[in-house]
Amino acid sequence: MPSNNIRPDIWLIRHGETAWSRSGAHTGRTDLPLTPEGEQRAAAIGRYLAGRSFALVLASPLARARETCRLAGYGAVAQIEPDLREWDYGAYEGRTSAEIRQNVPDWTIWTSPVPDGETIAQVAERARRVIARANAESSGDVALFAHGHLLRVLTACWLELAPDGGRLFALGTASVSVLGYERENRVISRWNVECAEG
């Protein structure tokens, strides 16, 4: 936490739509571009934020998050943070949950193994490092441009829940959420706000 006792809010911005996010396919390492609609919604995030100033802006190294950050108007000030990359889905990359369940009934990303990918504990470790960086380096609000599952795990960690608590927090593409404080308690101040086009 910054020494001046400021408790910054952490703004979570999920990237705009890609072809795989539209279809429900797990998209970890694959560096897909935004769809035209994803680009429009990313620009709408910028209009929603209306030039809000952040003390620190961090973006995943993956193109869909970096492009969302740029279209929202924060590309020039963003720092790339490798720990914000999406969950490594290993052998399940590019597959939907329904497809995976044809061979592994009852499979879920939150409770089941991910062959050749990351464990939920590894994703949570990265998320906690991002939270620690945000608290240590910032004297004001922080914006994170990243991915659905990573941001949901990060939210669970923020609330001091088990990492699989992220399953409770649905998060749409091109959405804005805010993690903050009520007195000394970490809370969700705003969740899954859809930034409409236009």
C-alpha positions in Angstrom: 0.0 0.0 0.0 1.4 3.5 -0.8 3.0 5.1 2.2 0.5 8.0 2.2 -2.3 5.6 3.1 -4.2 6.2 -0.1 -6.3 3.1 -1.0 -6.5 3.1 -4.7 -9.4 1.6 -6.6 -8.5 -1.1 -9.1 -10.4 -0.8 -12.4 -10.7 -4.0 -14.3 -11.2 -3.7 -18.1 -11.8 -6.9 -20.0 -10.8 -6.8 -23.6 -13.3 -6.5 -26.5 -14.7 -9.4 -28.4 -12.7 -11.8 -30.4 -13.9 -14.6 -32.6 -13.2 -17.2 -29.9 -14.7 -15.2 -27.0 -17.9 -14.9 -29.2 -17.9 -18.7 -29.7 -17.0 -19.6 -26.1 -13.7 -21.2 -27.0 -11.0 -21.0 -24.3 -8.5 -18.3 -25.5 -5.3 -18.2 -23.5 -2.0 -17.9 -25.4 -3.5 -17.6 -28.9 -3.1 -14.0 -29.9 -6.4 -13.3 -31.7 -7.3 -9.8 -32.8 -10.5 -8.0 -31.8 -13.5 -8.4 -34.1 -14.9 -5.2 -35.6 -17.6 -5.2 -32.9 -14.8 -5.8 -30.3 -13.0 -2.7 -31.6 -16.2 -0.6 -31.5 -16.9 -1.7 -27.9 -13.3 -1.0 -26.9 -13.6 2.5 -28.2 -16.9 2.8 -26.2 -14.9 2.0 -23.0 -12.9 5.1 -23.7 -16.1 7.2 -23.9 -17.3 5.6 -20.7 -14.1 6.4 -18.9 -14.2 9.9 -20.3 -10.5 10.6 -19.9 -10.4 9.5 -16.3 -6.8 9.8 -15.0 -5.1 6.7 -13.6 -1.9 6.7 -11.6 -1.0 3.4 -13.1 -2.2 1.6 -16.2 -1.2 -2.0 -16.8 -2.0 -4.2 -19.8 -1.6 -7.8 -20.6 1.0 -8.5 -23.3 -1.6 -10.2 -25.5 -2.8 -8.1 -28.5 -6.5 -8.2 -27.7 -5.9 -6.5 -24.3 -3.3 -4.1 -25.7 -5.6 -3.0 -28.5 -8.5 -2.5 -26.2 -6.3 -0.4 -24.0 -5.2 1.7 -27.1 -8.7 2.1 -28.4 -9.9 3.2 -25.0 -7.3 5.9 -25.0 -4.7 4.6 -22.6 -2.1 3.0 -24.9 0.4 5.8 -24.5 0.6 5.5 -20.7 0.1 1.7 -20.4 2.9 -0.6 -19.1 2.9 -4.2 -20.2 2.5 -6.6 -17.2 3.2 -10.2 -18.1 1.3 -11.5 -15.1 -2.0 -10.1 -16.6 -1.9 -12.6 -19.5 -4.8 -15.0 -19.6 -4.9 -18.5 -18.1 -2.8 -21.0 -20.0 -5.4 -23.5 -21.1 -2.8 -26.0 -22.4 -4.4 -28.9 -24.3 -7.8 -27.2 -24.0 -6.8 -24.0 -25.9 -9.4 -23.2 -28.6 -12.0 -25.6 -27.2 -15.3 -24.8 -25.6 -16.4 -26.3 -22.3 -19.0 -28.4 -24.2 -16.4 -29.9 -26.4 -14.1 -30.7 -23.5 -17.0 -32.4 -21.6 -17.5 -34.8 -24.5 -14.4 -36.5 -23.2 -14.3 -35.3 -19.6 -17.9 -35.2 -18.2 -18.5 -32.4 -15.6 -15.3 -30.7 -16.5 -15.0 -27.1 -15.4 -12.1 -24.7 -15.6 -12.6 -23.8 -11.9 -12.3 -27.3 -10.4 -10.7 -29.6 -13.0 -7.2 -30.2 -14.2 -6.0 -28.4 -17.3 -3.5 -30.8 -19.1 -0.3 -29.0 -20.2 -1.7 -25.7 -18.8 -1.7 -23.7 -15.6 -3.3 -24.7 -12.4 -5.7 -22.3 -10.7 -3.2 -21.8 -8.0 -0.6 -20.6 -10.5 -3.1 -18.1 -12.0 -3.9 -16.9 -8.5 -0.2 -16.4 -7.7 0.1 -14.1 -10.8 -3.1 -12.3 -9.8 -1.8 -11.6 -6.3 1.4 -10.3 -7.7 -0.6 -7.8 -9.8 -2.5 -6.7 -6.8 0.7 -6.3 -4.8 2.2 -4.2 -7.6 -0.9 -2.0 -7.9 -0.8 -1.3 -4.1 2.9 -0.8 -3.9 3.5 1.4 -7.0 0.4 3.6 -7.2 -0.6 6.7 -5.4 -4.0 6.7 -7.1 -6.4 4.5 -9.0 -5.1 1.7 -11.2 -6.5 0.4 -14.5 -5.9 -3.2 -15.6 -6.6 -4.2 -19.2 -6.8 -8.0 -19.3 -8.9 -11.1 -19.7 -12.0 -12.8 -18.3 -10.7 -15.7 -16.2 -7.6 -13.9 -15.0 -9.7 -10.9 -13.8 -12.2 -13.2 -12.1 -9.5 -15.0 -10.2 -7.9 -11.6 -9.3 -11.3 -10.5 -8.0 -11.5 -13.6 -5.8 -8.0 -12.9 -4.5 -8.9 -9.2 -3.8 -11.8 -10.4 -1.7 -9.6 -13.0 0.1 -11.7 -15.8 -1.3 -10.3 -19.1 -2.6 -9.3 -18.6 -6.3 -12.2 -20.8 -7.5 -14.5 -18.1 -6.1 -13.9 -16.4 -9.4 -16.6 -18.7 -10.8 -19.2 -16.5 -9.1 -18.3 -13.3 -11.0 -19.5 -13.4 -14.6 -17.6 -10.9 -16.7 -18.5 -9.9 -20.3 -16.2 -8.7 -23.0 -15.5 -4.9 -23.1 -16.8 -4.5 -19.5 -15.6 -2.3 -16.7 -15.5 -3.3 -13.0 -14.1 -1.6 -10.0 -12.5 -3.1 -6.9 -12.3 -0.8 -3.9 -12.9 -0.4 -0.2 -15.7 0.2 2.2 -13.8 1.5 5.2 -11.1 -1.1 5.7 -12.9 -3.9 3.8 -12.0 -4.8 0.3 -15.2 -4.8 -1.8 -16.6 -4.8 -5.4 -17.7 -1.2 -6.0 -18.9 -1.8 -9.6 -19.2 -4.9 -11.6 -19.5 -6.0 -15.3 -20.6 -2.6 -16.6 -21.3 -2.9 -20.3 -20.0 0.1 -22.2 -22.6 0.6 -24.9 -21.6 1.7 -28.4 -22.6 5.1 -29.7 
